Amino acid sequence: MFVTRIEADGLRHAPRLSGLDRTPSLPAPPAAVAVADALRLFTVAVDPSRATSLRPLGWVGASTEPLHDDDTQRVDMLLGLLPGAVRRSLEPDVRSVAVDVSMAPDPPLYGRLREHAVRDPRLVTALGQEAELHVKAGWLLTSDRASASPDLLGARMGDVSFPLAGKERPAWLLPLLVDLVARIAVVDPDEPLGAVTDRLFAAATSHRSEPRRAWARAAAALSAPPFDLPTPEWVTVDDGLTLAFGEHLLAPRQLGRRAAEAVRLVEATIVRAPDVLVVPMELPDDVVAWLHAHTDGDEATLEQVFA
């Protein structure tokens, strides 16, 4: 799956991107961050269980947790929004944010839609018109803009719109959309590096062979161009394991900012390996080329990368 269109309303520098290919260039900052924020808001509005991914927006304080419904485990409302962060993200006086995203299915997803079409005539009609799925989702903020509720606002293929509530809502729709937004990842340059290396360690020590192979590819990538870091390995520190480099067992911070950046990019590209990866960071041309190379060929791990 890859994204062909992103249109947002309510955000400062609201993106209007269409006709996207598999390696679209992000606009210059701060518009690049607005693209990342729009996709974060979109994915959480579709699947509120992903609410922690909104932390890079700065809306929610470190001690504030979203409200959950005990029965559904879905977020009813995001509480305690920080006024300064909201002002920086949204247009003045705006109380709603809407993000409209078009997605082109890959062959397995298209096959899944065809299976659903056996039981849903509306989907037969829709697939006869076009394969792209158009989904609109957003947030409604309270009058003081201190809380916000997510909502799914529309889903259609071609001219066929699917009901979002009541008995007419297709049983396949929400599970499909939740699966789709799980395939979109945004690199957070401010995420603690320890959280990134924890995911790498989980892959390296997994009981499954596929994550272990992903770690092996990631380790090789860190030591090769364009990153050219010393060989990574796991070392014991304070009864735990941490990532170190070279014979002197240097920590990423001792190798400079580019080492930490390399660890983030390699983990996202090779270990997490989403369909769509958004990298709202200024990168050297050789690193951008490395990312683009992972959308093509037998060793591709991404369907699309925004960089």
N, C-alpha and C positions, 0 to 999 in steps of 0.2 A: 504494500500500500504506500502511496505517496500523496502529498498535499498539492493540489493544483491552484487553490485560491484561498486567501485569507483576507477578510474584510472585518474591521472592528469599528464600533461606535462607542463614544464615551471616553476613550483613552486619550491622553495627550499624545501627539504624534501617532494617531491611530493608523495602523497599516492598511493599505489598499493594494494588495498584491494579487495578480492573476496571471494565468498562462505559465505557471511555474513548472520548471523542468526538474530533473533529479539533483541538480547542483546549483540552486539559486543563490545569488549573492545577497547578503543582508545589506540594507542601507547603512549609511554612516550613523554612528551614535549621535543622539540618543534614540533615533528611530529603530535601530537594531534591537535595543532593549525592549521597545514597545512591541515588536514582533514576538519576542520571547514571552513577554508578559501576557499578550493576547492569547497565545497558545496555552500558557499555564492556566489562565482563567477559563479557557474553553474546556480543557481536559477535566478540571475540577468540577465545573458546572455539569458536565456529562456524568462524571463519576466522583461524587463528593467524598468518597473514602480516600481520595488522593489529596485531601486538603492541606497536608503538610508541605506539598510542593509550592504553595503560595508564599512560603516564608521569604523567598528572595524579593518579593514586592515590598516587604517591610510592613505590611498591613497589620500583622498580628504580633504582639509582644511575646517574648520568649516564654513567659509564664502563663500565657493564655491558650486554652485548648478549645477547639470547635465543639459545639454542642452536638451530641449524637443521640439518635433514637435507639433505645435498648433493643427494640424488636427488629429494626431494619438495618441498623449500623450505618445509616445514611445521614449526612450532615443536614440538619434543618436550617441552621443559620450560623454564620461565622460571626462570633462575638468579639467585642473589644478591639475594633479596628483603630489603628493609630492615626489621628487626624492629619499629622504632617505627611505621613506616607501616602495617605489617600489623596491629599492635595497634589502631591508630586506625580501620582499615577493618572488621575482623572482630570477631565476638563472642569472648570469651575462650576459649581452648583449642579453638576450631573449626578443623578441618582440611579442611573441604570447603565449597564455595560452589556453590549451584545457583540458576539464574535461569530461570524459566519464562515465556515470552513468547508471546502469541497475536497473530497478524497477519491482517488482512483484506486480501485481494488487490484491486488495482485491476483494471479491465477487461482491460488487456493481459496482466497476470499471470494472471488467471483463464483467458484464452484460451490462454496457454502451458500451464497445467495441463490444459486440455481436450485439447490436442495430445498431451501425454504420456499421457493416459488411453487413447488409441488403442492403445498398446502395453502398458498396465499396468491390468489389470482391477481391482486393488485401488484405484486412483485413481478409477475409475468409481464404485465403491461409496462412496468417501469423499466425492466431489463431490455425490453424491446425498443425503448427510446434512447437510453444511454446507460453506461455502466457507472458513472460517477455518482457518489452519494453526497448530498448537500445537507449539512447539519448546522443549525443555529442554536447557540446556547449563551447564557449570560447570567448576570447578577442584578438583583434589585436591592439598593441600599435604603436604609431607614432615613428619615428626614434629617437626622443629625449626622448621617454617614458614619455611624459608629458600629453598625452591624450590616450584614449583607446575606441575602438568601440566593442560592443557586437555582437555576431553572433551565430545563430543556425547552427551547422555543420553537423548534421546527426540524423536520427531517423529510427529505424528499429525494426522489430520483426522477429526472426528467420533469414531467408535469404531474407526477403522482406524489402527493403528500400523504404521509402516514400519520394517523391519529396518535396523539401522545398520551391520552388518558381514556379511561372507560373501557368498555368491552371491545371496542373497535381497535384498540391499540394492538398491533401485532406482537405475539409472544416472543418473537425472535429479535425485535428491534433493540430493546435496551441492553440485553446481553451482547449483541453485536457491537453496539456503540461503546460499551465499556471495554470490550476487547480492542477496538480500534484506538481509543485514546491511550490505552496502555502501551501502544506501539510508538507513541510520540514521547521523546525525551528532550529536555533542555538542560544543557550544561550550566551549572551554577558555579561561577568562578569564586564565590565566597563560601562555598560549602567547606566545612572543616576537612582538611586532607585526610585526617584519620578515618572519617566515614567512607571516603573513597578507597583507602587501602583496606578497610574492613571488608568491602565487597570483593576486592581482589583476593584477599586471603580466603574468603568463603569459596571463591571459585577454585583457588589452588588446592584446597583441602576437601573439595566436594566428593561425595561417594559416587557421583555420576561422572562418566568420562568426558562428556561434552564440555562442562565448565572447566575441567582440568586442562583440556586441550585449548580452551579459550585463554586460560592463564598462560599457558606455554607460548601461544602466539603473541599475547600481550607483552610478556617478558622479552621475547625476541624483538618486538617492535620498539621497545624502549631503548634497546642497545643499537638500533639501526638508524640510518637517516630517515627523517630529518632530525631526530632527537639526539642520537649518538650519546646516550648516557652510559656510564659503566654498567656492568652486568648486575641486574637486580637479584636479591635473594632475601630470604626471611631470616631474621635474627631474633634471639630472645632478649627482651629488655624488660626488667621489673616483672618477671613471671609472665610476660606476654610476648607476642611476636609482632615485629614491625618490619616494614620494608626498608632495606638499606642497599647501597650501591657500591660496587667495586671492592677491591681488597682492603680498603680502609673503612668499609662499612659506613659510608656517609649517608646521613639522612637527606631526604629531598630538599629540605630547607638549606642544607649546607651546599647544595649544588646550584642554588639560585632559583629565581622565579620560573625560569623556563622548565626546570625539572618538575616542579609542582604542576605546571600547565600540561606537561607531557603525560604525567600520571593521570590527570583528569581526562584528557582526550583519549588516551589509549584505553582506559577503563570503560569509558562511555561507548567508544567505537567498537571494541573487540569483545569486551566481557558483557556489558549490558546489551549491546547490539540491537537497538530499536530499529523499527522501519524508518522512522524520521528522527533525525538528530539536529537540534538547533544549537549553534555555538555562538552566543552573543558576546564574543571577545575579539579584540583586534589581534590577528594572527599573521605571522610571516607567510609569504607566498608559498614557500616549500611545505609548510604545515597544511595550508589550504589544499594544495595539490595532493598531499597524503590523504586528507579526509575525502576528497573527491574520488581518489582511486579505490576507496572502499565501497563505492556504489556500483562497481563494474567488475565483471569477470567472475571466475569460479570461486575466488576467495572473498567475494563481496560480503560484508556484514551489514551494510545499510542499503535501504532503498533510496534514501534521499538525505542530503545534508545541506542545511542552511549555514553558510559561513561567510 
